[in-house]
Amino acid sequence: LFLLPLAASAEGHMDVIQADLVEGCTAAQYAEIASDFNKSWGKDHGYTAEILAPLQSQDLTSVFWIGRTANAAAFGAAWDAWRDALSDASSTAAKLQARFDECVLNTSRRSYDVL
């Protein structure tokens, strides 16, 4: 009973990716890639991201990608566009993904409605 009103009032969608930095890559470098993502791909697909580094946590070695879209449908559309573009090595998405792969190893991914 309580879930229906909450789901109906969602005000956004969050895409949370937990990752470990690859040796030689810093959180600041990862944040720079995220900034480039926002400017060159995210803005055109209604997706913005930021990187969080824990100050207090049971896991002080992971970094977190926090992506935001207007809703789950917008996330789905952005995800479809990203995944489809990866097949073209010259696409912006593929070039960004190569940079991500050199910097982080994703360990988990979660999705949330923002209430």
BAKOLMAR-64829 format. One record per residue (C-alpha): residue number from 1; z, x, y. Coordinates in Angstrom, 2 decimals, decimal comma. Layout:
<recs>
NUM_Z_X_Y
...
</recs>
This chain:
<recs>
1_0,00_0,00_0,00
2_0,84_2,75_2,46
3_-2,31_4,75_1,79
4_-4,76_2,11_2,99
5_-3,56_2,07_6,63
6_-3,41_5,85_6,70
7_-6,92_6,32_5,34
8_-8,28_3,72_7,75
9_-6,83_5,61_10,72
10_-8,16_9,09_9,91
11_-9,17_10,90_13,09
12_-10,97_13,84_11,61
13_-11,47_16,05_8,60
14_-10,10_19,51_7,85
15_-11,68_22,00_5,45
16_-9,09_24,63_4,49
17_-10,20_27,77_2,66
18_-7,61_30,32_1,57
19_-8,99_33,82_1,18
20_-8,03_37,43_0,59
21_-9,52_40,07_2,84
22_-11,83_42,55_1,14
23_-10,73_46,17_1,55
24_-12,03_47,46_4,86
25_-12,22_44,05_6,53
26_-9,55_42,87_8,96
27_-8,44_39,40_10,01
28_-9,92_40,14_13,44
29_-13,31_40,90_11,85
30_-13,12_37,68_9,83
31_-12,30_35,78_13,04
32_-15,35_37,38_14,69
33_-17,57_36,13_11,87
34_-16,04_32,65_12,27
35_-16,79_32,79_16,00
36_-20,40_33,72_15,27
37_-20,51_30,86_12,74
38_-19,31_28,41_15,40
39_-21,92_29,58_17,92
40_-24,91_29,97_15,64
41_-24,45_27,28_12,99
42_-21,35_25,13_13,36
43_-22,12_23,68_16,79
44_-25,43_22,29_15,53
45_-23,73_20,64_12,55
46_-20,58_19,20_14,13
47_-18,32_21,77_12,46
48_-15,89_24,16_14,14
49_-13,68_26,76_12,50
50_-10,84_29,10_13,28
51_-8,98_31,70_11,26
52_-5,23_31,63_10,74
53_-3,17_34,63_9,67
54_0,35_33,87_8,45
55_3,42_35,15_10,26
56_5,88_33,45_7,93
57_4,80_32,30_4,49
58_5,39_32,84_0,80
59_1,95_34,49_0,87
60_1,55_36,96_3,73
61_-1,66_38,51_2,43
62_-4,01_35,52_2,58
63_-5,95_34,33_5,61
64_-6,97_30,73_6,17
65_-10,25_29,25_7,38
66_-9,55_25,97_9,14
67_-12,75_24,00_9,60
68_-12,92_20,70_11,43
69_-15,44_17,88_11,53
70_-15,28_14,36_12,96
71_-14,78_12,83_9,50
72_-15,41_13,37_5,80
73_-18,98_12,07_6,07
74_-19,75_14,66_8,78
75_-18,25_17,35_6,57
76_-20,45_16,21_3,68
77_-23,56_16,37_5,83
78_-22,64_19,83_7,11
79_-21,88_21,03_3,57
80_-25,23_19,73_2,31
81_-27,06_21,50_5,16
82_-25,15_24,76_4,53
83_-25,72_24,72_0,77
84_-29,41_23,88_1,14
85_-29,95_26,65_3,72
86_-28,43_29,31_1,44
87_-31,60_29,28_-0,68
88_-33,51_30,83_2,25
89_-32,34_34,44_2,64
90_-33,60_34,51_6,23
91_-31,60_31,43_7,30
92_-28,63_31,66_9,63
93_-26,40_30,24_6,89
94_-27,48_32,86_4,35
95_-26,97_35,71_6,84
96_-23,52_34,41_7,74
97_-22,63_33,93_4,07
98_-23,54_37,56_3,38
99_-21,13_38,63_6,13
100_-18,41_36,35_4,73
101_-18,92_37,79_1,25
102_-18,46_41,33_2,59
103_-15,20_40,37_4,31
104_-13,31_37,82_2,18
105_-12,84_36,55_-1,34
106_-12,13_32,81_-1,30
107_-9,22_31,90_-3,57
108_-8,89_28,15_-2,97
109_-10,33_25,31_-0,94
110_-8,73_22,05_0,14
111_-9,86_19,07_2,18
112_-7,75_16,78_4,37
113_-8,06_13,68_6,51
114_-6,45_14,21_9,91
115_-4,23_11,24_10,71
</recs>
